């Protein structure tokens, strides 16, 4: 995996359920709820209005630095 980009905290609107206010792309990494998530390579983007990473495991995976596929 290459070109990993840390985007900081997951950017949501604060509603319930919390939805993204920006698009995230393949290999972008965010922190949400003390867990780090990465956009999966088989889903090249997560569009605006998507639910939190922990509620959207189709598009996100837990990111473990040094982990293997």
C-alpha positions in Angstrom: 0.0 0.0 0.0 1.4 3.4 -0.9 0.4 7.0 -0.8 -1.4 6.8 2.6 -2.6 10.3 3.6 -3.6 11.1 7.2 -6.5 13.5 7.2 -6.8 14.0 10.9 -10.1 13.5 12.7 -13.1 12.3 10.7 -15.1 15.4 9.6 -18.8 15.0 10.2 -21.7 17.4 10.7 -22.3 16.4 14.3 -25.9 15.2 13.6 -27.4 11.8 14.5 -26.3 9.7 12.8 -23.2 11.7 12.1 -22.6 12.1 8.4 -19.4 13.2 6.5 -19.2 16.7 5.2 -16.4 15.9 2.8 -15.4 13.2 0.4 -12.6 10.8 1.4 -10.5 8.9 -1.2 -8.7 5.6 -1.4 -5.9 5.2 1.2 -6.9 8.3 3.2 -6.8 7.7 6.9 -8.9 9.3 9.7 -9.2 9.1 13.4 -12.7 8.5 14.8 -13.6 7.4 18.3 -10.0 6.6 19.3 -9.7 4.2 16.3 -7.9 4.9 13.0 -9.7 4.0 9.8 -8.6 3.8 6.2 -10.7 4.0 3.0 -10.6 0.5 1.5 -8.8 0.1 -1.8 -11.8 -1.6 -3.5 -14.0 1.4 -2.8 -12.0 4.4 -4.2 -14.0 7.1 -2.4 -16.5 7.8 0.4 -18.8 10.5 -0.7 -20.2 13.5 1.3 -23.1 12.3 3.5 -21.7 8.9 4.3 -22.1 7.6 7.9 -19.3 7.4 10.5 -16.5 4.9 9.7 -17.6 2.5 12.5 -21.1 2.4 10.9 -19.8 2.1 7.3 -17.4 -0.8 7.2 -18.2 -1.4 3.5 -16.1 1.7 2.7 -13.7 1.8 5.7 -11.4 -0.6 7.5 -9.5 -0.4 10.7 -6.0 0.9 9.9 -3.1 -0.9 11.7 0.3 0.5 10.8 2.7 -2.3 9.8 -0.2 -4.7 9.5 -0.6 -7.1 6.5 -3.4 -7.6 4.0 
